[in-house]
Amino acid sequence: MSKFAVIGVFDFKNLSTGGQPVKTRNLYQLLSEKYGTDEVAYIETYGWKKHPFEIIAAVRRAVKQSENVIMLPAHNGVKVFAPLLLRYAKGTSVKLFYDVIGGWLPQKTESDPKLAAQLRRFNGIWVETSSMKNALERQGFSNVSIIPNFKFITPLTPEELPPLEKPYRLCTFSRVMKEKGVEDAIEAVTRVNNDFGETVCTLDIYGPVDNAYQERFENIRLKFPDYIQYKGVARSDESVTILKGAFALLFPTHFTTEGIPGTILDAYAAGVPIVTAKWDNCDDILDDGTTGWGYEMSDTQGLYTILSRICRDTGKWNDVRKSCLKKYAYFSADWVGALIQTQLSGNEA
């Protein structure tokens, strides 16, 4: 018997930087460090459709041989693994938990009563934000707790924050695609520099380019001015080093169902304020005016207005940077590990 089995997309081979594999690997590392690697089994679900019977057998073994099973599937996988786990858990003492990635689950369960009924039978649903918890409780869930997204990164200290220098360096740190707002960022930075009549800010774009966006992005890159560059995919353990000294992180997402984006945690750990579109759960991570600034989603004028304002008035910049460092403490591995331990202890009681 092991204490835990974790089911999800790990991608240990490529160490891909998407939100799902990063969060799944982080949970596995957290549990392994806290309870020992011998106590944490894992099931890799990447490409599970190519060998479904192997996965089904592995899930069955995990339920029979573990005290707690934690699944981290996304939109499609949850409809497969939730009923599978419930079937094999019947008549056993195993505890089932669902650690949700992103902010989409309340919409999914509202439109799928069968899935909602299945998930209500889990011992715990761990969501990233209070908005998600409230929405699920309005649907009749009584097993929901807030377990924020977290990172295994060491934040800077206030003394390590470098001085402000022109041109101000802006960054995006997300999957490169239209829906993540990369074109909004490019447009806003270009407009601000045109207004100033000089290069007052630069833009470094990091992240994997979405396959469907490759051709369009290559055409856009051909027209980049000198102050905009695509920097490729950053390793997760280099995020703070790369972001250190940046003026702001831009997060102009068009997705209303974001949870607690890991990229914003990277920025906070580096003492970098954020300029972000306001998605449904934005208030759970943004203290508007304190750790950054928000604008209405898809309002490119709003993004431009904020950038123009903060480039002209940098008086509060150091205070905002220090607030970001303080905010990161609520998304650290130590803090979240304590929350998970409390959840498990509560279920054992």
Buried (B, 14 or more C-beta within 10 A) or exposed (E): EBBBBBBBBBBEEEEBBBBBBBBBBBBBBBBBEBBEEEBBBBBBBBEBEEEEEEBBEBBBBBBEEBBBBBBBBBEEBBBBBBBBBBEBBEEEEBBBBBBBBBBBBBBBBBEBEEBBEBBBBBBBBBBBBEBBBEBBEEBEBEBBBBBBBBBBBEBBEEEEBEEEEEBBBBBBBBBBBBEBBBBBBBBBBBBBBEBBEEBBBBBBBBBBBBEEBEEBBEEBBEEBBEBBBBEEEBEBEEBBEBBBBBBBBBBBBBBBBBBBBBBBBBBBBBBBBBBBBBBBBBBBBBBEEBBBBBBEBBBBEBBBBBBBEBBEEEEEBBEBBBBBBBBBEBBBBEEBBEBBEEBBEEBEE
